[in-house]
């Protein structure tokens, strides 16, 4: 998935190859994943509002969290493009 869709790595791990060149290890948590986790954490923090739904349908909870994260990535991109 492209950095445009995911926001790139949330916690990139950069290594020196010993010859003065740095490289980033792939497979890290993306900003999209990080934002989705935060959205889900917020949803689950208020059991009176979301607890029953999240427990009964965790797939729906995860889908909602990623939808929120995608909106955050789009807004982040928009703000970063402003002069």
C-alpha positions in Angstrom: 0.0 0.0 0.0 1.3 3.5 -0.9 2.4 6.0 1.7 -0.3 8.3 0.4 -3.0 5.8 1.6 -1.3 4.8 4.8 0.7 7.9 5.7 3.9 5.9 5.7 5.5 4.3 8.7 4.3 5.5 12.1 7.6 4.5 13.8 10.2 4.0 11.0 13.2 2.0 11.9 16.3 3.3 10.1 19.5 1.3 10.0 23.0 2.1 8.7 24.2 -0.6 6.3 27.8 0.0 7.4 28.7 1.8 4.2 27.3 5.2 5.1 23.8 4.5 3.6 20.7 4.3 5.6 17.6 2.2 4.8 14.2 1.8 6.4 13.0 -1.6 7.5 9.6 -2.3 5.9 6.7 -3.9 7.7 6.4 -1.3 10.5 3.1 0.0 11.8 1.8 2.6 9.5 0.3 6.0 10.5 -3.0 4.6 9.2 -2.8 1.7 11.6 -1.7 4.0 14.5 -4.7 6.4 13.9 -7.1 3.4 13.6 -5.8 2.1 16.9 -6.3 5.4 18.6 -9.9 5.7 17.1 -10.7 2.2 18.4 -9.2 3.0 21.8 -11.4 6.0 22.0 -14.5 4.1 21.0 -13.8 1.4 23.5 -13.0 3.9 26.3 -16.7 4.7 26.6 -18.5 1.4 27.1 -21.8 3.1 27.8 -21.9 4.4 24.2 -20.0 1.8 22.2 -19.2 -1.1 24.4 -22.1 -3.4 23.5 -21.7 -2.8 19.8 -18.0 -3.3 19.8 -18.3 -6.6 21.8 -21.1 -7.9 19.6 -19.5 -6.9 16.3 -15.7 -6.3 16.5 -15.4 -6.4 12.7 -17.7 -3.4 12.5 -15.7 -1.6 15.2 -12.4 -2.2 13.3 -14.0 -1.0 10.0 -15.2 2.1 11.7 -11.8 2.8 13.2 -10.1 2.5 9.8 -12.7 4.8 8.2 -11.9 7.4 10.9 -8.2 6.9 10.3 -8.5 7.3 6.5 -10.3 10.6 7.2 -7.5 11.7 9.5 -4.9 10.8 6.8 -6.8 12.8 4.2 -7.1 15.8 6.5 -3.4 15.5 7.5 -2.4 15.6 3.8 -4.7 18.6 3.1 -3.1 20.5 6.0 0.4 19.7 5.0 -0.2 21.0 1.5 -1.3 24.4 2.7 1.3 27.2 2.4 
